[in-house]
């Protein structure tokens, strides 16, 4: 028998509260007692079920009396509305008429239901009681059913249900938050190898103590370092493309060239065209063509040839100077990136030639230096990821302990639980669990009479004869 669905649970909870000495457990029990008051509407269902089981005729009379009382209240309301309609205006009369139709419909339904209660078989009364139970659930606990219970809620409820649950849940949350902070602030000691690379040193000097060649870095710092290394490598490969201008044989020919070497200058102009002004290039080409045409004649005009040669020498001097100055500037730029290793300061093309290929050696050493820094960065990143994995393992262990205590399998992380949420989460889950307990009791009792077949079709009312 159902006896009283919620009254017995309240009595059991009150007995537990009397016996409890632990303050926290007592508060949890009081919360459950408060939650049980939400389900007081089930007591009427419980009362009528017990009445039907013990005395069917008394049940019929009690239900009919309840229906008659409801009908009489509606009739009284109908009389008041009819009286009010006598003095109402047109708009108000329409509203009253609408309410009257609703009341008349409810009165008709109550009359039909009273007839059904008087004529129904025992099985039909049982099924009708089950339908009433569904109505009670909808009216009393619709909000509870519609409130979703998350995995996080179940975990919190499970932990709080244990002795000293509040302290344990707080401890779990504090440990997780501390671990997450440590994980976020993980740093590693980066030791930079020694090298001479002014461009890269200038990039790195704001991020580390270059005097001691070390820095305390996190992953973001490492990514920033890596970006600087990428820029340095791009600069290195661009420099390799520029080193073609500093081939010793090419520079030697350029130094040995005279302004009277018109053909050689014409060839060199094409090789170093990007360093020569476009107008100067075009003028030299045009003058050189006129000179070739004039000098190539059988009876050349000596005066005109001399004038053209003088102009070519003047233009050639400007072109050679333009090429040499451009090469010196490029060399100075490369030196600013890769640094000096010799005492000779290459302010002229002759000085550059004297270094005998030292420029290429310096660029290669700089590239080796960037490679060493990349290796140091990889080691620092590896150290950070190892520490992060250790913290992740520790967090997973804490979640494992929470899972074991709550009885809920935790996959992944759950959002942090604040102290102010404890009561609301506990109350929400407790309401769901009480509702589940009541459903199980009702379904188990009704299934004894084949009203609700578990896993099968529910009992169907027989159609009434017309």
C-alpha positions, 0 to 999 in steps of 0.5 A: 500500500502507498499509505501516504507518499510524502508524510512517511518520508517526512517522518523518516527525515524528521527522525534522522534530524533528531538523531544527527549530531553533525551540523552539516548533515542536519542542514542537508536533512532539513533541506530534504524536508523542505523539498518534501513540502513541494510534493504535498499535492501527492497526499490527496492522491495517496489518500484516495488510492488507499480509500479505493483499496479499502472501501470502493463504495466510500471512495465513490461517495467521497469522489462524488462529494468532491465533484459536487462541491466543485460544481456548486462553487462553479454554479455560484460563480455562474450566478454572480456573473449572470447578475453582473451581466444585467448591468454591464455594457456591451464590451464587458458583457462579451467578456462575461459571456466568454467566462460563462461558456467556460464555467458551463463547460466545466460544469458539464465535464464535472457532471459527466465525471460524477456519472463515470465515478458512479458507474465505472468498474474497479479497474476503470477507477484505478486507471482514472486514479492513475490519470489523476496522478499524471495531472497532479504531477503536471500541476505540482512539479512541472517546473522541477521536471523542466529544470535540467540536471547536469553532470556537474549538478549530480557530482555536487549533490553526490559529494554533498551527500557524504559526511563533511561534504561541504568541506570536501567539495570546497577542498576539491574546488580549491585544489583544482583552481590552484592547479589551473593557476599553476598550469597557466603560469608555468615557466621555464628557464631558457638559456641562450647560446652565445653568438654574435648576431646583432639583429637577433640580439636586438630582437631578444634584448627586451625578452631576456637578460642578454648579459647572462644569456638567460630568460624565464619564459612561458609558452607565449614568450617562446612563440614570440621568440620563435617569431623573431627566429623566423624573421632572422631566418628570412633575413638570412635567406634574403642575404644569401640572395644578395651575396651573389653580388659579392663574388670575389671574381665579380668584384675583382672585374668591377674594380679593374674596369676602366671607364674606357671599357665601353663593352664591359660597362655595357655588360655590367650594366645589365648585371647590376641594372637595379642599382642604376638610375633608369634615365642614366641607363637609357642615356648610356645605351643610346649614346653607346649605340650612336658611338658604335654606329659612328665608329663602325663607319669606314670613314668615321667622323673623328670629332664626333667619335671623340665627343661620344667617347668623352660622353661615354667615359663621363656616363661610365664613371657615373654608372660604376660609381652608382654600382660601387656605392650600392654594393657598399650600402648593401654590405653595410646593411648586411654587416649591421645584421651579422656583425663585424669579425675583422678589424677592417671597416669596409667603407669602400668596395676595395675594403670589401674585396680585402675581406676575402669572403668573410661575409659569407662565413659570418652569415653562415655562423649567424644561421648556425646561431639561430639553429642553436637558439631554436634548439634551446627554445624546443627544450624550454617548450618541452619542459613547459609541456612536461610540467603542464602534463604533470599538472593535468594528471594531478587535476585528473586525479582530483576529478577521479576522487570526486567521481569516486565520492559522488558515484558519477563518472566525470569525463573531462572538466566541470565548471568551477562550483562556487560556495553560494551554489551548494544549496541551490544545486542540492535542492534542485537534484533532491527534488528530482530524486524525490520525484523519482522515488514517488514515481517508482512507488506509484508505478510499482503499486499500480502495476500490481493491478495491471493498470500500468504494465512496465515496458508495455501498453497502459490499461485502456478503458472500455468504451461505454455503451451509447 
